[in-house]
Amino acid sequence: MGNQEGKANLESSIEQLQNVEKQMRLAGDVAGTKKAVTDILQLCFEAKDWKMLNDQIILLSKKRGQLKQAVTAMVQQAMQYIDETPDLDTRIELIKTLNTVSAGKIYVEIERARLIKKLAKIKEEQGLIAEAADLMQEVAVETFGAMAKTEKIAFILEQVRLCLDRQDYVRAQILSRKISPRVFDADTSKEKKKPKEGDNVVEEAPADIPSLLALKRIYYELMIRYYSHNNDYLEICRCYKAIYEIPSVKEDPAQWIPVLRKICWYLVLSPHDPMQSSLLNSTLEDKHLSEIPKFKVLLKQLVTMEVIQWTSLWNTYNEEFDTEKNLLGGSLGDKAAEDLKQRIIEHNILVVSKYYSRITVKRLAELLCLSIQETEKHLSDMVVSKALVAKIDRPMGIICFQVAKDSNDILNSWSMNLEKLLDLVEKSCHQIHKETMVHKAALKV
């Protein structure tokens, strides 16, 4: 009986406030309408009548000529009640109601984005990762002018993370490109300019949104997950390099030592090219590298033009390789050990090509500690990838290393050869003319 009486009182109170709301709305009184709608929601909340609350939100938003400010106030007010809901079903129902009301309305787009993020989190906790990812992808926060930069980045990073969790690597890459890495290098210490009249006012980011530098680390950790999928070692190395440059990481040895170890490993695993060579030399100049001498020696071996013995190298670094499993970023991947051997073989072939112009296949196989078939395969792969220029004379069993020439070199050599030829022709003509003159003089006598 008491419950019915309470409900009747609630309905009569709401009815009175609805009349007030109507008068204010028709009069165009923004402050009065906002107060009326928020009071109605507050009454429903205090009575813990969640069904009534949902009904009133939809009813008030559909009123003819409803003011934008009133809808915004109502959505913001109801969002505070989400965490106060008694159970999960009620919470989902309230979020869905608010989502319906805010759909397609630019003035509550930020609130809608936050609502979808909450709903996606609930879906993820229920194990429905695909549904959570689909929900998040509905929202294009990069178009929201009033949303704080850090909140936008955090939202896109959440979209990327969910795509990686469901192994949708193509979409994860597309979404990650919405964030330019340069945005993390912005100077946050500069004072914010006061917005001029007519400018869009950017909202402050909620308290739970990480700082720009914390978001930078999250971004690069997600990119490491993405690049690990297709073993793009050089890009993984560049991501770790970016994490290493974060001031909070660089100041704490407990943080930078595992990151620097990873940089060294992925540099060694990366195929030889100008970018890898540049990163290798810049890492060797890092003063911090002396703190991990084993890795300094490893990188030194790669820049030294000497053949590296694979078995002795693996015996030295095997334990270090296994230790990575327990450090930041986890193990180096299933293929890493094979790829490491491949890189050492490639390094050795490049070293041999620097010292020899011709060498027998048998001798090269001995230097590389491989069979003749394996040597030929590795050499052929490097020629195909244009890492070096070489020709194999199989019947003779000889390899000729040639220096790759560009068009200018070819033209210069052709020009020099032509000059030599013309020189010889001129000398021959001179000699013939001389002989003729001598012969004529002899005849006259």
C-alpha positions in Angstrom: 0.0 0.0 0.0 2.8 2.4 1.0 4.6 1.6 -2.3 1.5 2.5 -4.4 1.0 5.7 -2.3 4.7 6.6 -3.0 4.2 6.0 -6.7 1.1 8.1 -6.8 3.0 10.9 -5.0 5.9 10.6 -7.4 3.6 10.8 -10.5 1.7 13.8 -9.1 5.0 15.6 -8.4 6.3 14.8 -11.9 3.0 16.0 -13.4 3.4 19.4 -11.6 7.0 19.7 -12.8 6.0 18.8 -16.3 3.5 21.7 -16.4 6.3 24.0 -15.2 8.6 22.6 -17.8 6.0 23.2 -20.5 5.5 26.8 -19.5 9.2 27.5 -19.4 9.9 25.7 -22.7 7.1 27.6 -24.6 8.4 30.8 -23.1 12.0 30.0 -24.2 13.3 30.2 -20.7 16.6 28.1 -20.8 17.5 28.2 -17.1 13.9 27.4 -16.0 13.5 24.5 -18.5 16.9 23.0 -17.5 15.9 23.2 -13.8 12.5 21.6 -14.4 13.8 18.6 -16.4 16.7 17.9 -14.0 14.3 18.1 -11.1 12.0 15.5 -12.7 15.0 13.2 -13.2 16.2 13.8 -9.6 12.7 12.8 -8.2 12.8 9.5 -10.2 16.3 8.8 -9.0 15.5 9.5 -5.3 12.5 7.2 -5.6 14.8 4.6 -7.2 12.2 4.1 -9.9 14.5 3.3 -12.8 11.7 2.5 -15.3 10.1 5.9 -14.7 13.5 7.5 -15.1 14.0 5.9 -18.5 10.5 6.8 -19.6 10.8 10.5 -18.5 14.2 10.9 -20.3 12.6 9.7 -23.6 9.4 11.7 -23.1 11.1 15.0 -22.2 13.5 14.7 -25.1 10.6 14.3 -27.6 8.7 17.3 -26.5 7.9 19.7 -29.3 10.5 22.5 -29.5 12.6 21.0 -26.7 15.6 23.2 -26.0 19.0 21.8 -26.8 20.4 23.1 -23.5 17.6 21.1 -21.6 18.5 17.9 -23.5 22.2 18.4 -22.7 21.5 19.0 -19.0 19.2 16.0 -18.8 21.7 13.6 -20.4 24.6 15.0 -18.2 22.4 14.6 -15.1 21.3 11.0 -15.9 24.9 10.0 -16.7 25.8 10.6 -13.0 23.2 8.0 -12.0 24.8 5.2 -14.1 27.2 4.1 -11.4 24.3 4.3 -8.8 22.2 1.6 -10.6 21.4 -1.5 -8.5 22.3 -4.1 -11.1 23.9 -4.6 -14.5 20.6 -4.9 -16.5 19.3 -1.6 -15.1 22.7 0.0 -15.9 22.6 -1.2 -19.5 19.0 -0.1 -19.9 19.8 3.4 -18.7 22.9 3.6 -21.0 20.8 2.5 -24.0 18.1 5.0 -23.2 20.6 7.9 -23.0 22.2 6.6 -26.2 18.9 6.7 -28.0 18.2 10.2 -26.9 21.7 11.5 -27.8 21.9 9.7 -31.2 22.3 12.2 -34.1 22.5 15.2 -31.8 25.8 17.1 -32.3 25.4 19.1 -29.0 25.5 15.8 -27.0 28.1 14.0 -29.2 30.7 13.9 -26.4 28.3 12.5 -23.9 27.2 9.8 -26.5 30.9 8.8 -27.0 31.3 8.4 -23.2 28.2 6.4 -23.0 29.3 4.0 -25.8 32.7 3.6 -24.1 30.9 2.6 -20.9 28.7 0.1 -22.7 31.6 -1.3 -24.6 33.4 -1.9 -21.3 30.5 -3.8 -20.0 30.3 -5.9 -23.2 34.1 -6.6 -22.9 33.7 -7.7 -19.3 31.0 -10.1 -20.4 33.5 -11.6 -22.9 31.8 -10.1 -26.0 34.9 -8.4 -27.5 33.6 -8.4 -31.1 30.4 -6.6 -30.0 32.4 -4.1 -27.9 34.7 -3.4 -30.9 31.8 -2.8 -33.2 30.1 -0.4 -30.7 33.3 1.6 -30.4 33.8 1.9 -34.1 30.4 3.6 -34.6 31.9 6.8 -33.1 34.3 9.0 -35.1 35.7 11.1 -32.2 38.3 12.8 -34.4 35.5 15.0 -35.8 34.4 16.2 -32.3 35.6 19.8 -32.1 34.7 20.3 -28.4 36.3 17.1 -27.1 39.7 17.4 -25.3 42.7 16.2 -27.3 43.7 13.6 -24.6 40.2 12.2 -24.5 40.1 11.8 -28.3 43.4 10.0 -28.3 42.3 7.8 -25.4 39.1 6.9 -27.2 40.9 6.0 -30.5 43.5 3.9 -28.6 40.6 2.0 -27.0 39.2 1.3 -30.5 42.7 0.1 -31.6 43.0 -2.1 -28.5 39.7 -3.8 -29.1 40.5 -4.4 -32.7 43.8 -6.0 -31.7 42.0 -8.1 -29.1 39.7 -9.5 -31.8 42.7 -9.9 -34.2 41.3 -7.5 -36.7 44.7 -6.1 -37.7 43.6 -4.3 -40.9 41.1 -2.1 -39.0 43.5 -1.6 -36.1 46.0 -0.1 -38.6 43.4 2.1 -40.2 42.3 3.4 -36.7 45.9 3.9 -35.5 46.6 6.2 -38.5 44.0 8.7 -37.0 46.7 9.5 -34.4 49.8 11.3 -35.6 52.9 10.5 -33.5 53.8 14.2 -33.6 50.8 15.0 -31.4 52.7 13.4 -28.4 55.7 15.8 -28.9 53.5 18.9 -28.2 54.7 21.1 -25.4 52.1 20.6 -22.6 53.9 23.2 -20.3 52.7 26.1 -22.5 49.8 28.1 -21.1 46.5 27.5 -22.8 45.3 30.4 -24.8 42.0 31.9 -23.7 39.3 31.1 -26.3 38.2 34.1 -28.3 34.6 34.9 -28.6 33.0 32.7 -31.3 35.6 30.0 -30.9 34.5 26.5 -30.0 35.1 25.9 -26.3 37.0 22.7 -25.7 35.8 20.7 -22.7 38.2 19.6 -20.0 39.1 15.9 -20.2 37.6 13.7 -17.4 39.8 12.8 -14.4 40.2 9.2 -15.5 41.8 10.1 -18.9 45.7 9.6 -18.7 48.2 12.4 -19.4 49.6 12.9 -22.9 52.9 11.1 -22.1 51.0 8.2 -20.6 48.9 8.0 -23.8 52.1 8.1 -25.8 53.3 4.9 -24.0 50.0 3.2 -24.5 50.0 4.1 -28.2 53.4 2.7 -28.8 52.7 -0.5 -26.8 49.6 -1.1 -29.0 51.7 -0.5 -32.1 54.3 -3.0 -30.9 51.4 -5.5 -30.6 50.4 -4.7 -34.2 53.9 -4.9 -35.7 54.6 -8.2 -33.8 51.8 -9.8 -35.7 53.8 -9.7 -39.0 57.3 -9.6 -37.3 58.2 -6.1 -38.5 61.3 -5.9 -36.3 62.5 -2.5 -37.4 59.1 -0.8 -36.7 59.0 -2.6 -33.3 62.4 -1.2 -32.5 61.3 2.3 -33.5 58.3 2.0 -31.1 60.6 0.9 -28.2 62.9 3.8 -29.1 59.9 6.2 -28.8 59.0 4.7 -25.4 62.7 5.0 -24.3 62.6 8.7 -25.1 59.8 9.4 -22.6 61.3 11.4 -19.7 59.7 9.3 -16.9 61.2 6.1 -18.5 64.7 7.6 -19.2 65.1 8.8 -15.6 64.3 5.3 -14.0 66.9 2.6 -14.7 64.3 -0.1 -13.7 62.2 1.1 -16.7 64.8 2.0 -19.3 67.1 -1.1 -19.0 64.4 -3.6 -20.2 63.4 -1.1 -23.0 67.0 -0.6 -24.1 67.5 -4.4 -24.1 64.5 -4.7 -26.4 65.9 -2.0 -28.7 69.1 -3.9 -29.1 67.4 -7.2 -29.7 65.1 -5.8 -32.4 68.0 -4.0 -34.1 69.9 -7.2 -34.4 66.8 -9.0 -35.7 66.0 -6.2 -38.3 67.1 -6.8 -41.9 70.1 -4.7 -43.0 69.1 -1.4 -44.6 70.0 2.3 -44.2 67.4 3.0 -41.5 68.6 -0.1 -39.5 72.2 1.1 -39.9 71.4 4.6 -38.7 69.5 3.4 -35.6 72.3 0.9 -34.9 75.0 3.7 -34.9 72.8 6.1 -32.8 72.1 3.3 -30.2 75.9 2.6 -30.0 76.5 6.2 -29.1 74.0 6.0 -26.2 75.8 6.4 -22.9 73.3 4.2 -21.1 74.4 1.2 -23.3 77.5 0.8 -21.1 75.2 -0.3 -18.3 74.4 -3.4 -20.2 77.9 -4.4 -21.6 76.8 -7.7 -23.2 74.4 -5.8 -25.6 77.1 -3.2 -26.4 79.4 -6.0 -27.5 76.5 -7.6 -29.5 75.9 -4.3 -31.4 79.6 -3.7 -31.9 80.0 -7.1 -33.6 77.3 -6.1 -36.1 79.1 -2.9 -37.1 82.5 -4.5 -37.2 83.4 -6.0 -40.6 84.3 -9.4 -39.3 82.7 -12.8 -39.7 80.6 -13.8 -36.6 80.6 -17.4 -35.5 76.9 -18.3 -34.9 77.5 -21.1 -32.4 79.7 -19.1 -30.0 77.3 -16.1 -30.3 74.2 -18.2 -29.5 76.0 -19.9 -26.5 76.8 -16.4 -25.2 73.4 -14.9 -25.6 71.1 -17.9 -25.2 70.3 -17.1 -21.5 69.8 -13.4 -22.3 67.4 -14.4 -25.0 65.3 -16.6 -22.7 65.4 -13.9 -19.9 63.3 -11.6 -22.2 60.2 -13.7 -21.5 60.1 -12.3 -18.0 60.8 -8.7 -18.9 58.8 -5.9 -20.4 57.1 -6.8 -23.7 57.5 -10.5 -23.1 59.4 -13.0 -25.3 60.7 -12.0 -28.7 58.4 -14.3 -30.7 58.5 -17.9 -32.0 60.5 -17.0 -35.1 63.0 -14.7 -33.4 65.7 -17.4 -32.9 65.6 -18.5 -36.5 65.5 -14.8 -37.7 68.5 -14.0 -35.5 70.5 -16.8 -37.2 69.4 -15.5 -40.6 70.6 -12.0 -39.8 74.0 -13.3 -38.6 74.4 -15.3 -41.9 73.4 -12.1 -43.9 76.0 -10.1 -42.0 78.7 -12.7 -42.7 77.8 -12.8 -46.4 78.1 -8.9 -46.6 81.4 -9.0 -44.8 82.8 -11.7 -47.2 81.5 -9.6 -50.2 83.5 -6.6 -48.9 86.8 -8.6 -48.8 86.5 -10.8 -51.8 85.6 -10.1 -55.4 85.6 -13.9 -56.3 85.3 -16.8 -53.9 84.4 -20.5 -54.3 81.1 -21.7 -53.0 82.8 -24.3 -50.9 85.0 -21.8 -49.1 82.0 -19.4 -48.5 80.1 -22.4 -47.0 83.0 -23.1 -44.6 83.1 -19.4 -43.5 79.4 -19.4 -42.9 79.4 -22.9 -41.2 76.6 -24.0 -43.6 76.1 -26.6 -46.3 76.7 -25.6 -50.0 72.9 -25.8 -50.6 72.1 -23.5 -47.6 74.8 -21.1 -48.7 73.4 -20.9 -52.2 69.9 -20.3 -50.8 70.9 -17.5 -48.5 73.0 -15.8 -51.1 70.2 -16.1 -53.7 67.7 -14.6 -51.2 70.0 -11.6 -50.6 70.5 -11.0 -54.3 66.7 -11.1 -54.9 66.1 -8.6 -52.0 68.9 -6.4 -53.6 71.0 -6.5 -50.4 74.0 -7.2 -52.6 75.0 -8.0 -56.2 76.5 -11.4 -56.9 76.6 -14.1 -59.6 77.1 -17.8 -59.1 79.0 -19.8 -61.7 77.7 -23.2 -60.7 79.8 -25.5 -63.0 83.0 -23.8 -61.8 81.6 -23.4 -58.2 82.7 -19.7 -58.1 80.8 -16.7 -56.8 81.6 -13.2 -58.2 80.7 -10.2 -56.0 80.0 -7.1 -58.0 79.4 -3.6 -56.8 75.9 -2.4 -57.7 76.2 0.5 -60.2 73.8 3.3 -60.7 73.1 4.9 -64.1 75.7 7.6 -63.5 78.5 5.1 -62.8 77.5 3.1 -65.9 77.6 6.3 -68.1 80.9 7.4 -66.6 82.6 4.0 -67.2 81.2 3.9 -70.8 82.5 7.5 -71.4 86.0 6.5 -70.1 86.1 3.4 -72.3 85.1 5.4 -75.3 87.9 7.9 -74.5 90.5 5.1 -74.3 89.2 3.6 -77.6 89.5 7.0 -79.4 93.0 7.5 -77.8 94.1 4.1 -79.2 92.6 4.9 -82.7 94.5 8.2 -82.7 97.8 6.6 -81.7 97.3 3.8 -84.3 96.6 6.5 -87.0 99.7 8.4 -85.9 101.8 5.2 -86.1 100.5 4.3 -89.6 101.1 7.9 -90.9 104.6 7.7 -89.5 105.3 4.4 -91.1 104.0 5.7 -94.5 106.2 8.8 -94.3 109.3 6.7 -93.5 108.4 4.3 -96.3 108.0 7.1 -98.8 111.3 8.7 -97.8 113.1 5.3 -98.3 111.6 5.0 -101.9 112.8 8.5 -102.9 116.4 7.6 -102.0 
